[in-house]
Amino acid sequence: MYAHACQVCGSRVETMCSNYSEAAHIRGLGGPHLGPDQLSNLLCLCPDHHVEFDRLAIYIDEDWTVRRNSTGAVEYQLKRHAEHVIEQDHVRYHRALCGRR
């Protein structure tokens, strides 16, 4: 769907044989988060943004703006594919973990 381009920065990690990206769960799987393993709970991210997202260094605002959690500064606009429906409840959940309501 995103051809391995990060939904945050748009970059692709090129390898010898192909490109590389990571599927990042918005609401983590298992306890305590209990997020589903479904497309509506996934983002296609580069390794750097996957770590930053999982470690709550960045979050997604209501208008799909990606912000730095420490300052609230705008980093990027989340890239979205028309066929990729992202569940807002999962995004709100992640934002709350970041202390942003």
C-alpha positions in Angstrom: 0.0 0.0 0.0 2.8 2.4 0.9 5.5 0.7 -1.2 7.7 0.6 2.0 7.6 4.4 2.3 7.4 5.6 5.9 4.0 7.2 6.6 5.8 9.8 8.8 8.8 10.9 6.7 8.2 9.3 3.4 11.7 7.7 3.2 12.4 4.1 2.2 15.2 2.0 3.6 16.9 0.4 0.6 18.5 -3.0 1.0 20.5 -5.1 -1.4 17.4 -7.0 -2.6 14.4 -4.7 -1.9 13.1 -1.9 0.4 12.4 -2.3 4.0 9.7 -0.9 6.4 8.2 -1.9 9.6 4.5 -2.5 10.6 4.0 -0.5 13.8 1.0 -1.1 16.0 -0.7 2.1 17.1 -2.2 0.5 20.2 0.2 -2.2 21.3 -0.7 -5.9 21.2 -1.2 -7.8 24.4 -1.5 -6.4 28.0 -1.9 -3.8 29.1 -2.9 -2.2 25.8 -4.9 -5.1 24.2 -4.7 -3.6 20.7 -5.9 -5.7 17.7 -3.6 -7.1 15.0 -5.6 -5.4 12.2 -4.7 -3.0 9.4 -6.8 -0.2 11.2 -4.2 -0.4 14.1 -1.1 -0.4 11.9 1.3 2.2 10.4 4.0 1.6 7.9 7.1 3.2 9.4 10.9 3.4 8.9 12.8 1.9 11.8 13.7 5.3 13.3 10.1 6.5 13.4 8.9 3.1 14.6 11.2 3.4 17.7 10.1 7.0 18.3 6.4 6.1 18.0 6.7 3.1 20.3 8.8 5.1 22.8 6.3 7.9 22.8 8.7 10.5 21.3 6.2 11.3 18.6 2.4 11.2 18.4 -0.3 11.9 15.8 -2.6 14.8 16.4 -6.4 15.0 15.6 -5.6 16.5 12.2 -3.0 13.8 11.3 -0.1 16.0 12.2 2.9 14.2 13.6 4.3 16.1 16.5 7.4 15.8 18.8 6.1 14.9 22.2 8.7 16.8 24.2 7.8 20.1 22.6 4.6 19.7 20.6 6.5 20.9 17.5 5.2 19.8 14.1 7.4 17.2 12.5 5.4 15.9 9.6 1.9 15.4 8.2 1.0 11.6 8.3 0.8 10.2 4.8 -2.4 8.2 4.4 -3.6 5.9 1.6 -7.3 6.1 0.6 -7.7 2.4 1.3 -6.0 2.5 4.7 -8.6 3.3 7.3 -6.9 4.1 10.6 -9.0 3.8 13.7 -9.1 7.1 15.5 -9.7 5.3 18.9 -6.2 3.7 18.5 -4.6 7.1 17.7 -6.3 8.7 20.6 -5.2 5.9 22.9 -1.5 6.4 21.8 -1.8 10.2 22.2 -3.1 9.7 25.7 -0.1 7.5 26.5 2.0 10.5 25.4 0.1 12.7 27.9 -1.7 14.5 25.2 -5.5 14.5 25.3 
